[in-house]
Amino acid sequence: MKRKCYFGFAVLLLLCAVTVLQGCSELIVLNPKGPIGQDERFLIIMSFVLMLLVVVPVIIMSLWFPLKYRATNKNADYDPNWCYSKKIEIAMWLVPLAIVSVLSFFAWRDTHRLDPYLPLKSEAKPLNVKVVSLDWKWLFIYPEQNIAVVNEFVFPAKIPLGFRLTSDTVMTSFFIPQLGSQIYAMAGMETKLHLMADEPGEYIGQNQQFSGAGYPAMTFKAIADSREGFEAWVKKVKQAPERLDVARFKELQKPSSSVPVLYFSTVDPELFDYIIHQYNPMPMGAHNAGEKTHSGHGQ
């Protein structure tokens, strides 16, 4: 009878584990495709394993103690005068201290080493991209190529990426899970991020910060291509009929969800600064630049 109870309990635990872990195949954070993502995966797994050193024994003891010292077990030790164990005391202090010390070391080291503002070391020239979050879409401006794209981010693999990010709406969070390091974009402010893809592929880009009704559809494709493929894509975008200036941007500002990919063959070079300065008091020079940008479009 007891064996049947133990067997049934084990089967129940197994079924619970299967139910909880059935979504693990979707944990794309643990399938990184870039150096930042790989380092972050190491931190996640290392932290998880270290915490299991405490969690697993506690779970085992929480099951073993009630079974061993149950009222029906006449062979269990009964020692009401026991109150102290030197071995248990040492373990209770040293094990958590060791775990916290190791976690603290890696957290301190990698917080500085994986600083999102820190450019990645590479012999290749980085690709600079300006990112603007809107309701509920993403705008990518390529200043060196003088093009812009909505809801699609194409870039060459094995090339460092330098992002400048801002928001034209509420606070959002820019995240390409397989490349690593999500970072917030806020209206009137600029943040920076540096990433890289080790190999060509198509990755999911998303907003991790709830931003209203269209939040679930605020995603984009991040496509890592070869250098030749990226250059061919740039030529394709340059053939688009639309130009992105202040007036066209004001149309993009209007809330819309599940927006298809849009290409702009040219971009107003001062547009990104204009977007930031809408929500931030500007110095006189920046204010004049914003006015020129706006009036230039009107002509």
Backbone bond lengths (Angstrom), bond angles and torsions (degrees), N, CA, C in turn:
res aa  C-N    CA-C-N  psi(-1)  N-CA   C-N-CA  omega(-1)  CA-C   N-CA-C  phi
1 M - - - 1.464 - - 1.533 110.38 -
2 K 1.366 115.05 -43.78 1.455 119.07 -179.52 1.519 110.70 -64.11
3 R 1.332 116.90 -41.33 1.459 120.22 -179.66 1.520 110.71 -62.61
4 K 1.318 117.09 -38.24 1.461 120.63 178.20 1.525 110.73 -63.92
5 C 1.330 116.58 -38.47 1.470 120.00 178.74 1.523 110.72 -65.65
6 Y 1.347 115.32 -44.45 1.463 118.95 178.97 1.524 111.24 -62.72
7 F 1.329 115.76 -42.00 1.465 120.36 -179.55 1.532 110.47 -64.04
8 G 1.324 115.94 -42.69 1.462 119.51 179.15 1.519 111.64 -64.44
9 F 1.331 116.57 -38.79 1.453 120.41 178.60 1.530 110.66 -65.76
10 A 1.328 117.18 -40.50 1.466 121.12 178.58 1.527 111.00 -64.19
11 V 1.326 116.57 -41.46 1.469 120.49 178.46 1.526 110.55 -63.33
12 L 1.340 116.08 -40.36 1.468 120.13 178.61 1.519 111.14 -62.36
13 L 1.336 117.73 -42.94 1.462 121.33 177.75 1.522 111.03 -62.74
14 L 1.335 116.33 -40.70 1.454 120.57 179.77 1.523 111.18 -63.55
15 L 1.331 116.45 -43.32 1.466 120.26 178.74 1.530 111.23 -63.50
16 C 1.326 115.99 -39.65 1.471 119.65 177.46 1.524 110.60 -63.78
17 A 1.332 116.57 -41.42 1.468 120.32 179.48 1.514 111.23 -63.51
18 V 1.335 116.82 -43.15 1.469 120.94 178.86 1.521 110.68 -61.50
19 T 1.335 116.28 -41.93 1.467 120.46 179.89 1.516 111.69 -63.66
20 V 1.333 115.99 -42.77 1.460 120.15 -176.73 1.522 111.39 -73.02
21 L 1.331 117.45 -36.65 1.455 121.56 -173.34 1.512 114.42 -93.10
22 Q 1.333 118.72 1.70 1.450 119.43 -175.48 1.525 112.44 -67.28
23 G 1.340 117.67 -18.03 1.452 120.00 178.64 1.516 114.04 -94.77
24 C 1.329 117.85 8.43 1.458 119.73 -176.31 1.524 112.73 -65.23
25 S 1.336 117.72 -24.73 1.454 119.81 178.65 1.516 111.39 -64.71
26 E 1.356 117.92 -18.04 1.453 122.09 179.80 1.523 112.37 -91.28
27 L 1.328 117.63 2.42 1.452 120.47 -179.38 1.525 109.61 -80.11
28 I 1.346 115.15 74.36 1.460 119.78 -175.16 1.521 111.74 -68.71
29 V 1.326 117.52 -16.79 1.464 119.76 175.79 1.524 110.27 -61.15
30 L 1.343 116.45 -30.48 1.462 120.85 179.94 1.523 112.17 -88.11
31 N 1.344 116.84 9.76 1.459 121.72 174.83 1.531 108.48 -127.25
32 P 1.340 116.66 63.74 1.467 120.47 -172.69 1.523 112.67 -71.65
33 K 1.324 115.30 154.86 1.459 121.84 179.13 1.525 111.91 -127.10
34 G 1.330 115.07 21.21 1.453 119.27 179.33 1.516 111.00 -152.26
35 P 1.342 118.77 163.88 1.471 121.21 -176.00 1.522 113.41 -62.50
36 I 1.334 118.33 -37.89 1.461 120.63 179.65 1.531 109.98 -66.98
37 G 1.334 116.32 -45.30 1.462 120.81 178.59 1.518 112.29 -61.37
38 Q 1.336 117.42 -37.04 1.461 120.83 179.92 1.526 111.45 -67.16
39 D 1.320 116.16 -42.11 1.461 119.10 178.45 1.533 110.75 -66.34
40 E 1.323 116.69 -37.80 1.460 119.76 179.26 1.525 111.13 -69.35
41 R 1.337 117.12 -35.19 1.468 119.53 175.37 1.523 110.84 -62.16
42 F 1.331 116.88 -41.79 1.467 119.87 177.59 1.518 110.64 -58.49
43 L 1.335 117.49 -43.41 1.462 120.93 179.79 1.520 111.46 -63.26
44 I 1.339 115.97 -42.64 1.465 120.11 -179.10 1.528 110.71 -62.72
45 I 1.329 116.33 -49.17 1.467 120.62 -177.09 1.526 110.34 -67.04
46 M 1.343 116.85 -43.46 1.455 120.18 179.96 1.528 111.30 -61.46
47 S 1.331 116.79 -43.33 1.470 120.07 178.59 1.519 111.05 -64.75
48 F 1.334 116.08 -39.94 1.462 120.67 -179.89 1.529 110.96 -63.43
49 V 1.328 116.63 -44.63 1.466 120.55 -179.09 1.532 110.68 -65.73
50 L 1.318 117.07 -42.39 1.464 119.74 -179.89 1.526 111.42 -63.34
51 M 1.328 116.61 -40.31 1.462 119.31 178.79 1.525 112.01 -69.33
52 L 1.338 116.85 -29.26 1.465 119.72 176.77 1.519 111.82 -65.45
53 L 1.342 117.30 -24.62 1.458 120.12 177.78 1.526 111.29 -60.55
54 V 1.316 116.89 -25.60 1.464 121.53 176.24 1.520 110.68 -96.51
55 V 1.322 116.01 -44.12 1.460 120.64 -172.87 1.528 111.91 -65.56
56 V 1.337 117.09 -46.23 1.465 120.19 -176.10 1.539 111.92 -62.16
57 P 1.343 119.94 -49.54 1.472 118.47 177.05 1.530 113.16 -59.62
58 V 1.330 116.90 -37.44 1.463 119.47 179.30 1.525 110.57 -64.17
59 I 1.333 117.28 -42.73 1.465 120.56 178.78 1.530 110.59 -63.27
60 I 1.338 115.45 -44.62 1.473 119.39 179.92 1.530 110.75 -61.22
61 M 1.322 116.33 -45.76 1.477 119.42 -178.45 1.528 111.75 -67.75
62 S 1.342 116.96 -34.18 1.466 119.49 179.16 1.526 111.66 -66.73
63 L 1.339 116.68 -23.36 1.467 120.60 175.58 1.537 111.48 -91.34
64 W 1.337 115.48 -38.97 1.464 120.09 -174.52 1.532 112.13 -72.05
65 F 1.331 117.75 -44.48 1.465 120.85 -176.78 1.532 112.70 -60.45
66 P 1.333 119.56 -49.45 1.485 117.81 178.81 1.524 113.33 -62.49
67 L 1.350 116.09 -33.52 1.461 118.56 179.51 1.534 110.99 -71.04
68 K 1.324 115.86 -41.99 1.462 119.09 -176.34 1.523 111.44 -73.08
69 Y 1.316 117.85 -41.40 1.465 120.78 -173.68 1.525 112.96 -102.95
70 R 1.313 116.12 26.61 1.462 119.89 175.86 1.535 109.42 -68.28
71 A 1.303 116.69 158.50 1.470 121.67 -174.38 1.525 112.40 -63.44
72 T 1.314 117.17 -28.85 1.478 119.83 -176.45 1.522 113.27 -82.27
73 N 1.346 117.41 -9.27 1.462 119.99 -179.42 1.528 109.17 -90.75
74 K 1.322 116.67 99.37 1.460 121.73 -176.93 1.521 112.92 -74.69
75 N 1.334 117.57 -15.53 1.464 120.71 -178.01 1.528 113.10 -88.81
76 A 1.328 118.22 -5.24 1.463 121.56 -179.56 1.527 110.64 -69.58
77 D 1.330 115.46 143.66 1.469 120.22 179.54 1.528 110.26 -66.75
78 Y 1.339 114.59 142.46 1.463 119.87 176.96 1.526 107.09 -126.65
79 D 1.341 116.06 108.85 1.460 120.55 -175.78 1.528 109.32 -137.53
80 P 1.346 117.05 77.75 1.472 120.48 -175.44 1.523 113.96 -66.53
81 N 1.339 118.49 -16.48 1.454 120.97 -178.50 1.528 113.29 -90.75
82 W 1.327 116.66 -2.34 1.481 120.03 179.86 1.518 109.61 -73.90
83 C 1.341 116.98 131.70 1.467 119.24 -177.83 1.518 113.83 -141.65
84 Y 1.329 119.69 -9.72 1.464 119.63 -174.64 1.520 110.82 -150.50
85 S 1.361 114.43 140.52 1.457 120.52 174.14 1.530 107.82 -139.73
86 K 1.295 116.10 120.15 1.464 120.66 -178.86 1.530 110.80 -62.95
87 K 1.323 116.79 -39.72 1.465 120.28 -179.13 1.529 111.54 -63.98
88 I 1.348 115.21 -43.97 1.465 118.95 179.22 1.527 110.79 -64.91
89 E 1.326 116.29 -40.16 1.476 120.83 -179.95 1.528 110.59 -61.92
90 I 1.320 116.69 -44.63 1.470 120.86 179.90 1.532 110.27 -63.59
91 A 1.321 116.12 -45.37 1.467 119.83 -179.31 1.532 111.18 -63.47
92 M 1.325 117.18 -40.59 1.458 120.76 -177.49 1.523 112.66 -65.17
93 W 1.339 117.26 -25.62 1.455 120.58 -179.97 1.526 112.21 -97.05
94 L 1.314 117.43 -43.95 1.462 119.99 -173.48 1.523 113.12 -73.88
95 V 1.327 117.70 -39.68 1.477 119.36 -177.87 1.527 111.39 -63.78
96 P 1.354 119.63 -51.88 1.473 118.36 177.04 1.527 112.85 -61.53
97 L 1.334 117.29 -37.05 1.460 120.56 179.27 1.524 111.08 -62.36
98 A 1.331 116.37 -42.43 1.469 120.33 179.03 1.520 111.10 -65.32
99 I 1.327 116.37 -43.00 1.464 120.27 -179.22 1.527 111.11 -64.17
100 V 1.325 116.62 -47.15 1.469 120.62 179.75 1.527 110.81 -63.46
101 S 1.328 117.79 -37.32 1.460 121.06 179.67 1.520 111.44 -64.68
102 V 1.322 116.43 -44.94 1.469 120.11 179.38 1.528 110.86 -65.46
103 L 1.351 116.68 -45.31 1.460 119.96 178.40 1.524 111.25 -61.51
104 S 1.326 117.12 -40.13 1.462 120.65 -179.79 1.519 111.35 -63.97
105 F 1.318 116.74 -41.21 1.461 120.63 179.77 1.512 111.20 -61.40
106 F 1.337 117.41 -51.20 1.469 120.43 -178.57 1.524 111.45 -66.76
107 A 1.332 117.40 -37.54 1.465 120.23 179.09 1.524 110.65 -63.59
108 W 1.333 117.08 -43.66 1.466 121.10 179.69 1.521 110.51 -66.44
109 R 1.329 116.71 -46.56 1.466 120.31 -177.08 1.524 112.07 -63.29
110 D 1.328 115.66 -48.55 1.463 118.73 -173.84 1.525 113.02 -80.91
111 T 1.339 117.96 -19.67 1.460 119.29 172.95 1.524 110.04 -61.60
112 H 1.332 116.83 -37.21 1.462 120.82 177.75 1.530 111.50 -82.61
113 R 1.318 116.94 -39.99 1.468 120.01 -176.81 1.516 112.52 -69.37
114 L 1.355 116.90 -32.03 1.463 121.58 -178.50 1.529 111.77 -104.72
115 D 1.312 116.72 25.97 1.466 120.90 176.92 1.530 109.24 -54.67
116 P 1.349 118.78 120.97 1.476 120.35 -177.39 1.514 113.44 -62.31
117 Y 1.334 118.09 -20.22 1.464 120.89 178.43 1.531 111.97 -83.44
118 L 1.333 116.80 -8.71 1.463 121.23 -175.43 1.530 110.12 -87.28
119 P 1.357 118.54 118.63 1.468 120.44 179.26 1.523 111.63 -60.84
120 L 1.328 115.82 148.27 1.460 120.86 178.74 1.522 110.11 -79.65
121 K 1.327 115.08 141.24 1.461 119.66 179.04 1.529 109.71 -76.78
122 S 1.317 115.10 122.69 1.460 120.09 179.80 1.523 108.89 -163.91
123 E 1.336 115.27 149.43 1.457 119.71 176.39 1.528 111.31 -77.92
124 A 1.334 116.34 -17.78 1.461 120.63 -179.15 1.525 110.95 -79.80
125 K 1.301 116.44 146.54 1.461 121.65 176.99 1.530 108.96 -70.49
126 P 1.328 118.85 131.63 1.468 120.46 -177.78 1.522 112.24 -71.23
127 L 1.325 115.27 154.66 1.462 122.12 173.14 1.518 107.49 -96.95
128 N 1.317 117.07 120.58 1.458 122.09 -179.14 1.523 110.34 -94.22
129 V 1.330 115.37 132.04 1.464 121.07 -177.21 1.527 108.52 -136.28
130 K 1.324 116.04 136.56 1.462 122.07 174.68 1.524 108.00 -103.56
131 V 1.324 116.01 130.43 1.464 121.46 -174.49 1.519 109.43 -119.60
132 V 1.339 115.48 132.83 1.462 121.45 178.01 1.520 108.37 -126.93
133 S 1.325 117.54 125.58 1.460 121.22 175.12 1.516 109.35 -93.20
134 L 1.337 115.36 134.62 1.456 121.71 179.26 1.518 109.00 -127.27
135 D 1.330 116.91 -178.57 1.467 122.15 173.70 1.532 109.20 -91.51
136 W 1.294 122.15 109.44 1.449 129.90 -13.13 1.511 106.04 -124.81
137 K 1.299 114.34 80.92 1.454 122.98 -173.77 1.522 109.71 -154.85
138 W 1.326 115.71 169.50 1.457 122.05 -179.48 1.523 109.48 -119.14
139 L 1.317 116.00 136.02 1.461 122.24 176.74 1.522 108.61 -113.24
140 F 1.330 116.25 126.72 1.458 122.50 178.97 1.530 108.85 -114.63
141 I 1.329 115.30 122.38 1.461 121.59 179.54 1.526 108.03 -111.55
142 Y 1.334 116.05 126.68 1.459 122.40 177.51 1.532 107.56 -105.14
143 P 1.326 118.04 95.20 1.476 119.54 -173.19 1.521 114.06 -64.54
144 E 1.320 117.94 -35.79 1.465 120.26 -178.15 1.524 111.53 -73.90
145 Q 1.336 116.57 -31.39 1.461 120.70 177.78 1.532 111.72 -91.03
146 N 1.338 116.76 -11.74 1.468 123.41 179.64 1.526 111.79 58.24
147 I 1.343 115.37 44.87 1.461 120.85 176.86 1.527 108.39 -133.73
148 A 1.327 116.24 167.33 1.463 121.69 176.58 1.520 109.20 -145.66
149 V 1.334 115.55 150.74 1.464 121.31 -177.03 1.523 108.57 -141.28
150 V 1.313 116.78 143.88 1.459 122.76 174.97 1.523 108.94 -107.25
151 N 1.336 115.67 127.64 1.471 123.84 173.63 1.524 114.36 63.82
152 E 1.310 117.16 27.34 1.469 121.08 171.54 1.522 108.13 -153.58
153 F 1.322 115.50 130.46 1.459 120.76 179.35 1.522 108.17 -125.09
154 V 1.320 115.72 110.28 1.462 121.83 -179.70 1.525 107.91 -112.18
155 F 1.314 116.50 139.07 1.459 121.37 -175.89 1.519 109.23 -157.39
156 P 1.329 118.52 157.41 1.469 120.06 177.28 1.518 111.82 -79.92
157 A 1.326 116.63 141.15 1.464 121.28 176.39 1.524 109.70 -70.80
158 K 1.328 115.96 155.91 1.459 124.41 177.72 1.525 112.50 63.33
159 I 1.338 116.31 21.96 1.458 122.35 176.18 1.528 107.89 -120.60
160 P 1.341 118.66 127.92 1.463 119.60 178.46 1.529 111.38 -60.57
161 L 1.317 115.66 142.22 1.458 121.95 179.71 1.520 109.24 -112.83
162 G 1.329 116.35 127.44 1.456 121.32 177.19 1.514 109.98 -113.10
163 F 1.334 117.12 111.43 1.462 122.08 -177.33 1.526 110.70 -100.24
164 R 1.329 114.65 141.00 1.465 122.46 163.79 1.524 105.81 -118.38
165 L 1.320 116.60 123.52 1.469 120.35 -171.33 1.515 111.94 -122.62
166 T 1.330 114.77 144.16 1.455 121.83 171.45 1.522 108.29 -149.78
167 S 1.321 115.79 175.26 1.462 120.85 -179.51 1.520 109.84 -128.02
168 D 1.318 115.78 143.79 1.457 121.55 173.38 1.521 110.11 -105.72
169 T 1.323 115.32 14.92 1.459 121.07 -179.65 1.530 107.94 -144.25
170 V 1.322 117.62 -149.33 1.457 120.87 176.96 1.528 109.79 -69.43
171 M 1.312 116.48 174.98 1.453 120.73 179.34 1.528 110.88 -63.21
172 T 1.310 116.67 132.31 1.460 122.73 177.15 1.523 109.19 -128.03
173 S 1.323 116.46 172.14 1.457 121.08 -179.20 1.521 109.67 -129.95
174 F 1.314 116.45 117.14 1.462 123.18 -179.16 1.522 109.17 -84.39
175 F 1.335 116.62 127.50 1.459 119.49 -174.45 1.518 110.93 -152.34
176 I 1.340 115.43 125.12 1.470 123.09 168.32 1.529 105.07 -115.65
177 P 1.338 118.35 93.74 1.470 121.40 -167.36 1.522 115.32 -51.67
178 Q 1.330 118.55 -39.57 1.456 119.78 -175.93 1.526 112.95 -77.41
179 L 1.312 116.63 -11.59 1.466 119.86 175.59 1.523 111.47 -101.26
180 G 1.347 116.97 -23.30 1.455 120.96 172.03 1.522 114.16 101.28
181 S 1.350 114.00 170.57 1.466 124.36 170.13 1.518 115.28 54.53
182 Q 1.322 116.80 84.87 1.461 119.64 169.07 1.522 109.22 -74.29
183 I 1.329 116.52 151.17 1.457 120.17 179.56 1.521 108.82 -148.74
184 Y 1.320 116.44 147.86 1.457 121.28 -175.05 1.525 111.57 -81.65
185 A 1.329 114.44 146.77 1.461 122.85 172.42 1.521 107.33 -118.24
186 M 1.339 116.61 129.16 1.461 121.46 -174.37 1.516 110.24 -130.50
187 A 1.320 116.25 144.68 1.455 122.14 -179.39 1.524 110.48 -62.90
188 G 1.330 115.91 136.03 1.444 120.89 178.64 1.503 114.34 76.48
189 M 1.332 117.75 4.88 1.465 121.69 -178.52 1.528 109.78 -134.13
190 E 1.307 115.45 159.58 1.466 121.23 178.30 1.520 109.67 -124.30
191 T 1.322 116.16 131.03 1.458 121.08 173.18 1.526 108.52 -119.83
192 K 1.327 115.68 164.52 1.456 120.49 -176.75 1.527 110.32 -126.65
193 L 1.308 114.46 155.97 1.467 120.81 -179.96 1.508 108.60 -154.56
194 H 1.343 115.95 143.61 1.466 121.07 178.30 1.522 109.25 -128.99
195 L 1.325 116.40 125.79 1.456 122.71 -179.10 1.525 109.74 -137.88
196 M 1.333 115.21 174.10 1.462 120.59 174.08 1.524 108.81 -162.28
197 A 1.328 116.34 145.56 1.466 122.33 175.03 1.518 109.32 -103.85
198 D 1.311 116.91 133.70 1.462 121.29 -178.76 1.523 113.27 -80.12
199 E 1.323 116.99 -19.94 1.456 120.47 -175.85 1.521 110.60 -151.85
200 P 1.334 117.28 156.00 1.468 119.92 177.68 1.526 110.52 -63.06
201 G 1.328 115.63 149.81 1.454 120.51 179.05 1.514 110.23 167.20
202 E 1.331 115.17 172.13 1.461 121.48 177.89 1.518 108.49 -112.79
203 Y 1.304 116.58 122.67 1.453 122.19 -174.63 1.531 110.45 -120.42
204 I 1.310 115.04 158.76 1.469 121.22 -179.56 1.523 109.22 -87.42
205 G 1.327 115.90 132.50 1.460 121.77 171.77 1.517 108.64 -115.96
206 Q 1.325 117.55 142.20 1.460 118.97 -173.63 1.525 111.68 -154.27
207 N 1.314 114.11 167.18 1.455 122.74 172.15 1.520 107.47 -100.73
208 Q 1.335 116.60 124.72 1.462 121.17 -177.54 1.531 112.94 -96.27
209 Q 1.326 116.98 -1.40 1.465 121.17 -177.58 1.530 109.20 -111.75
210 F 1.341 117.66 122.53 1.462 120.45 -179.77 1.529 110.32 -55.86
211 S 1.322 115.99 129.78 1.464 119.92 -173.90 1.526 112.59 -137.08
212 G 1.320 117.06 24.32 1.450 118.62 175.38 1.513 113.60 118.17
213 A 1.338 115.27 -167.04 1.469 121.72 -171.16 1.526 113.05 -61.14
214 G 1.325 118.38 -35.45 1.458 120.46 -177.26 1.507 114.66 -90.57
215 Y 1.327 117.26 10.99 1.463 121.60 -177.02 1.535 113.79 -55.30
216 P 1.361 119.63 -44.67 1.476 118.40 -176.46 1.524 113.84 -59.69
217 A 1.330 117.79 -27.39 1.469 120.66 -176.92 1.523 112.33 -97.77
218 M 1.317 117.86 7.78 1.459 120.95 -177.20 1.525 109.65 -84.74
219 T 1.326 115.29 71.22 1.452 122.08 -178.76 1.539 109.36 -128.80
220 F 1.313 115.01 168.57 1.468 119.84 177.35 1.521 109.03 -153.12
221 K 1.316 115.61 161.54 1.463 121.50 175.71 1.523 109.20 -92.06
222 A 1.330 116.09 128.61 1.459 122.17 173.64 1.531 106.67 -106.35
223 I 1.311 116.51 108.99 1.468 121.57 -172.38 1.519 109.53 -110.96
224 A 1.336 116.13 112.33 1.460 121.59 174.78 1.526 108.42 -90.04
225 D 1.314 116.48 121.06 1.464 122.01 -175.85 1.524 109.24 -122.97
226 S 1.324 116.36 174.96 1.461 120.52 173.16 1.525 108.91 -71.96
227 R 1.319 117.41 167.90 1.462 119.70 178.51 1.516 110.49 -62.10
228 E 1.319 115.84 -40.95 1.455 119.77 179.63 1.527 110.90 -65.18
229 G 1.346 115.44 -42.48 1.460 119.74 178.46 1.513 111.99 -63.48
230 F 1.345 116.55 -38.42 1.464 119.92 178.54 1.519 110.47 -65.83
231 E 1.321 117.55 -43.93 1.462 120.33 179.54 1.523 111.43 -63.19
232 A 1.331 116.82 -37.65 1.468 120.24 177.14 1.525 110.20 -65.78
233 W 1.325 116.89 -38.02 1.465 120.55 178.23 1.521 111.05 -65.58
234 V 1.344 117.03 -40.47 1.468 120.81 177.92 1.526 110.19 -60.77
235 K 1.309 117.00 -42.69 1.465 120.13 178.14 1.530 110.95 -62.04
236 K 1.323 116.12 -37.62 1.460 120.73 177.98 1.523 111.14 -63.35
237 V 1.347 116.09 -44.20 1.465 120.06 -179.71 1.526 110.49 -65.37
238 K 1.334 117.42 -36.79 1.465 121.04 -178.96 1.528 112.62 -65.74
239 Q 1.303 116.06 -15.28 1.464 119.55 177.61 1.528 112.47 -87.22
240 A 1.342 117.08 -4.08 1.469 120.51 179.98 1.525 109.98 -65.98
241 P 1.325 118.39 145.46 1.471 120.95 -176.80 1.524 114.34 -76.84
242 E 1.343 118.21 -20.56 1.457 120.09 -173.13 1.522 113.01 -88.93
243 R 1.339 114.33 147.73 1.463 122.80 173.84 1.518 108.09 -115.21
244 L 1.351 116.97 138.82 1.455 120.96 -179.11 1.531 109.67 -97.65
245 D 1.304 115.60 108.44 1.451 121.64 175.01 1.526 108.21 -127.30
246 V 1.312 117.56 -170.40 1.453 120.59 -175.52 1.525 111.40 -62.51
247 A 1.313 116.91 -43.20 1.465 119.90 -177.98 1.533 110.99 -63.56
248 R 1.335 116.40 -44.24 1.475 119.74 178.94 1.520 110.01 -67.51
249 F 1.329 117.33 -34.82 1.455 119.81 177.41 1.521 111.28 -64.31
250 K 1.311 117.11 -37.92 1.463 120.17 179.11 1.531 111.31 -61.87
251 E 1.318 116.75 -28.52 1.467 119.45 174.48 1.521 110.39 -71.90
252 L 1.342 116.29 -38.18 1.470 120.02 177.91 1.525 111.64 -67.23
253 Q 1.328 116.74 -26.48 1.458 120.76 -179.31 1.522 112.69 -62.31
254 K 1.300 116.93 -27.06 1.467 120.12 -176.35 1.535 109.49 -64.15
255 P 1.330 117.83 133.27 1.468 120.37 -178.71 1.523 112.34 -56.48
256 S 1.319 115.80 129.81 1.465 121.60 177.30 1.519 108.25 -157.47
257 S 1.317 115.99 147.42 1.464 121.19 -175.68 1.519 110.70 -121.87
258 S 1.348 116.03 155.17 1.469 122.68 179.57 1.524 110.94 53.68
259 V 1.322 116.02 45.19 1.456 121.73 -179.01 1.522 109.60 -75.08
260 P 1.348 118.69 132.40 1.471 119.84 177.46 1.524 110.93 -69.09
261 V 1.321 116.14 164.97 1.460 121.43 -179.58 1.523 109.75 -63.12
262 L 1.337 115.84 131.96 1.465 122.14 178.93 1.524 109.33 -121.14
263 Y 1.338 116.49 138.17 1.456 121.88 178.79 1.525 109.79 -112.63
264 F 1.345 115.75 142.98 1.462 122.21 175.44 1.521 107.96 -129.44
265 S 1.323 116.62 122.30 1.462 121.58 -172.64 1.526 113.02 -73.99
266 T 1.336 117.31 -25.87 1.466 121.22 176.64 1.528 108.89 -141.13
267 V 1.335 115.17 158.47 1.466 121.15 -177.01 1.521 109.20 -135.98
268 D 1.321 115.34 140.02 1.456 120.18 171.43 1.529 108.29 -61.80
269 P 1.325 119.36 120.41 1.471 121.24 -174.22 1.526 114.39 -63.34
270 E 1.337 117.75 -19.53 1.463 120.81 -178.43 1.532 112.18 -102.11
271 L 1.336 116.80 9.65 1.460 120.09 -174.66 1.525 112.60 -64.22
272 F 1.326 117.22 -43.82 1.468 120.17 -177.59 1.525 110.84 -60.87
273 D 1.326 117.00 -44.62 1.459 119.97 178.15 1.527 110.75 -65.51
274 Y 1.314 116.84 -36.72 1.461 120.56 177.88 1.536 110.56 -61.35
275 I 1.332 116.53 -40.80 1.473 121.02 -179.84 1.526 110.33 -62.62
276 I 1.335 116.61 -44.13 1.463 120.33 179.85 1.520 110.81 -64.79
277 H 1.318 116.26 -43.67 1.457 120.60 -173.48 1.526 113.28 -73.11
278 Q 1.325 117.24 -10.52 1.465 118.64 174.41 1.524 111.60 -61.03
279 Y 1.343 115.69 -31.79 1.461 120.83 -172.55 1.523 112.60 -114.87
280 N 1.336 116.38 7.63 1.451 119.92 -174.50 1.518 108.77 -136.38
281 P 1.343 118.99 128.21 1.468 119.68 177.16 1.524 110.31 -55.45
282 M 1.339 116.07 134.24 1.456 120.61 -173.24 1.526 111.72 -107.56
283 P 1.323 116.13 147.73 1.458 118.76 167.25 1.523 109.45 -63.66
284 M 1.322 116.64 164.77 1.456 120.08 -175.87 1.515 111.77 -58.42
285 G 1.325 117.06 -44.24 1.465 119.45 -178.36 1.510 112.06 -62.54
286 A 1.342 117.06 -43.11 1.468 120.59 179.88 1.511 110.28 -67.41
287 H 1.360 116.33 -35.66 1.462 119.45 179.85 1.522 110.45 -64.18
288 N 1.345 116.51 -42.67 1.460 120.17 178.75 1.510 111.39 -64.25
289 A 1.345 115.88 -37.20 1.467 119.08 178.62 1.509 110.61 -64.18
290 G 1.353 116.19 -40.05 1.456 119.67 178.36 1.510 111.55 -63.87
291 E 1.361 116.78 -38.45 1.456 120.06 179.73 1.519 110.16 -67.01
292 K 1.334 117.07 -39.28 1.469 120.35 179.36 1.527 110.26 -64.07
293 T 1.354 114.27 -39.90 1.452 117.46 179.44 1.523 111.24 -60.93
294 H 1.327 116.61 -43.14 1.442 120.70 -176.98 1.533 111.19 -70.97
295 S 1.355 116.16 -47.20 1.454 118.61 -177.97 1.513 111.37 -68.98
296 G 1.330 116.20 -31.71 1.468 119.28 178.64 1.513 110.82 -61.12
297 H 1.332 116.13 -37.63 1.467 118.18 178.06 1.532 110.49 -66.61
298 G 1.357 116.26 -39.12 1.452 119.41 -175.19 1.523 111.68 -60.40
299 Q 1.338 115.80 -31.40 1.441 118.28 177.07 1.516 111.05 -72.97
